[in-house]
Amino acid sequence: MHQETLHRFEKTSSTDTNNSDGWTVERLVDLFALPFADLLYQAQQVHRANHDPNTVQLSSLLSIKTGGCAEDCGYCPQSARHEKTLAATHLMEPEAVLKAAREAKAQGASRFCMGAAWREPKDRNLEKVAKIVAEVKSLGLETCATLGMLREDQAMKLKEAGLDYYNHNLDTSPEFYGHIITTRTYEERLRTLEHVRAAGMKICCGGIVGMGETRRDRAALIAQLANLSPYPESVPINSLVKVEGTPLADAPDLDPFEFVRTIAVARIAMPRAWVRLSAGRESLDDAMQALCFLAGANSIFYGDRLLTTDNPQTVRDKHLFARLGLRPYAE
């Protein structure tokens, strides 16, 4: 059976931006079930057909407004609904954001991502963020923002300001979603992605694994992403960072090899996307990170912190890249 499955996926075009036949959950479950070596072999073939296998795109992420979020996402310490949450802050001043962007560029980042803990931005705040985006863009960095749900006119305003990517994750499968979030529907998330596409921006959209979901849920998440038309240009794969005081603080640990499998399946299903190692990379040792790069990951968040959790330090990343012969991606 495994040889038949491998042969079937080898026949799938690795250069098309979308799989014309569509990715069913069943096909992706079969792909997950391949022997580990066969799955990585397939992912590496697809990766090499579409990317330089020895380059990694570096993004830096800054929380420009932290805490006080009205959503109840079970993994997030920024939710105002959980037992222990981060204190709410005001939107950062533009010069402080620009200082962080300049530092990120000096360290080798090519994309600067800005996150704000909002269910959706108020228009007065969006105006401020749009001005910040324009100034960060003027530094020669790609720009990305995650601000919650957007209306069509808000998406257009960000596009006009020079925003390249908008991040809005689906988080998990439609079937498991209600176990994690109840304050925002899956359809609302998809609608925001539609508004982003209509405005002409690129999409950064992925999910979180290790929240207690099944392998089928992970396959269903990737099916949702891969069947978007077109699929996201950037796909962050997050491993749950368990934070005390959140509902998922005691979630069972995910097998690290299952995380690598998720990277590989995402690479095969979305050949030209940037597949990013995101939250949770701090818990992966160098050998597991190397397997993730072999499985098709070619983007990381770079720096000391993500929005609210630790991230491998820049010096450690540079040392790992040198050992693996990887170099930062440059257009």
C-alpha positions, 0 to 999 in steps of 0.5 A, spaced: 500 500 500 505 504 501 509 503 495 502 505 491 501 511 495 508 514 494 507 512 486 501 516 486 503 522 489 510 522 485 505 523 479 502 529 482 505 535 479 510 539 483 510 545 479 503 547 479 501 553 484 495 549 485 493 541 485 488 541 479 485 535 482 484 538 489 487 535 495 482 531 499 482 529 506 483 522 505 489 523 500 492 527 505 491 522 511 494 517 506 500 521 505 501 522 512 501 515 513 507 513 508 513 511 512 517 517 514 523 516 509 518 515 503 514 521 506 521 526 506 523 523 500 517 525 496 517 532 500 524 533 498 523 532 491 517 537 491 521 542 495 527 542 490 523 542 484 520 549 487 525 552 491 533 553 492 533 547 498 539 551 501 536 558 503 531 560 508 527 566 508 528 570 515 522 573 518 522 578 524 515 578 528 513 584 533 507 585 537 505 592 536 499 591 541 499 586 546 493 583 551 486 584 552 483 581 546 476 579 546 477 572 543 477 566 547 482 562 543 484 556 548 492 557 546 493 564 547 495 568 553 493 575 550 485 573 551 482 577 556 478 571 558 483 566 561 485 565 568 492 568 567 493 573 561 498 578 559 496 585 561 493 589 555 498 595 552 497 601 547 499 600 540 506 602 540 509 608 537 511 608 530 518 610 532 519 604 536 516 600 531 521 602 526 527 601 531 525 594 531 524 594 524 531 597 523 534 592 528 531 586 524 533 588 517 540 589 520 540 582 523 538 579 516 531 579 516 527 580 509 520 580 512 517 584 518 511 582 521 507 586 526 501 583 530 496 586 534 491 583 539 485 585 536 478 581 534 478 586 529 481 593 528 478 599 529 478 604 524 482 609 528 487 604 529 488 601 522 489 608 520 495 608 525 497 601 523 497 603 515 502 609 517 507 604 520 506 599 515 508 605 509 514 607 514 517 600 515 516 598 507 520 604 506 526 601 509 526 596 504 523 590 508 517 586 506 511 587 510 506 583 514 501 584 519 496 580 523 490 584 526 484 580 527 478 580 522 478 585 516 473 588 512 474 589 505 475 597 505 480 595 511 484 590 507 484 595 501 487 601 506 492 596 508 494 594 501 494 602 499 499 603 505 504 598 502 502 591 506 505 585 502 502 580 506 496 579 511 497 573 516 490 570 519 491 563 521 485 558 520 488 554 526 486 547 525 480 543 522 473 545 521 471 539 525 476 541 531 475 548 531 470 549 536 474 545 541 479 551 541 475 557 539 468 559 540 468 567 539 469 567 531 467 562 526 471 558 521 467 562 516 469 569 519 476 567 518 475 565 511 471 571 509 477 575 512 482 571 507 477 573 501 478 580 503 485 580 503 485 576 496 480 581 493 485 587 495 491 584 492 495 582 498 499 576 499 496 571 504 500 568 510 495 563 513 497 556 517 495 553 523 497 550 530 498 543 531 499 539 538 492 542 541 489 535 542 487 534 535 488 528 531 492 526 525 486 527 520 485 534 523 492 536 521 490 533 514 483 537 514 487 543 516 492 542 510 486 540 505 483 547 507 489 551 506 491 547 499 484 548 496 484 555 497 485 558 490 490 560 490 493 557 496 497 561 501 504 564 499 506 563 506 504 557 511 506 558 518 506 551 522 506 552 529 507 547 535 503 549 541 507 553 546 503 551 552 502 557 557 500 557 564 493 559 565 490 558 558 485 552 557 491 548 553 496 549 558 496 541 559 495 539 552 499 532 551 505 533 547 505 532 540 510 527 537 516 531 534 516 526 528 509 528 527 510 535 527 516 533 521 510 529 518 506 535 518 511 540 515 512 535 509 505 534 507 504 541 507 510 542 502 507 537 498 500 540 498 503 547 497 509 546 493 511 554 492 509 556 498 514 559 504 513 553 509 515 556 516 517 554 522 513 558 527 511 558 534 514 552 538 521 552 535 524 553 541 522 546 543 526 543 537 533 541 538 538 542 532 537 535 529 529 536 529 530 543 526 534 540 521 529 534 519 524 540 518 528 543 513 529 537 510 522 536 510 521 542 506 521 548 511 524 554 508 522 560 512 523 561 520 521 567 525 528 570 526 530 573 533 529 572 540 521 573 541 515 571 537 508 575 539 509 573 546 513 567 547 521 565 546 524 564 540 531 561 538 536 566 539 539 569 533 546 567 534 544 560 535 540 560 528 546 563 525 550 557 528 545 552 526 545 555 519 552 554 518 552 547 520 547 545 515 550 550 509 543 554 509 543 561 507 538 567 508 534 567 502 535 574 498 531 576 492 
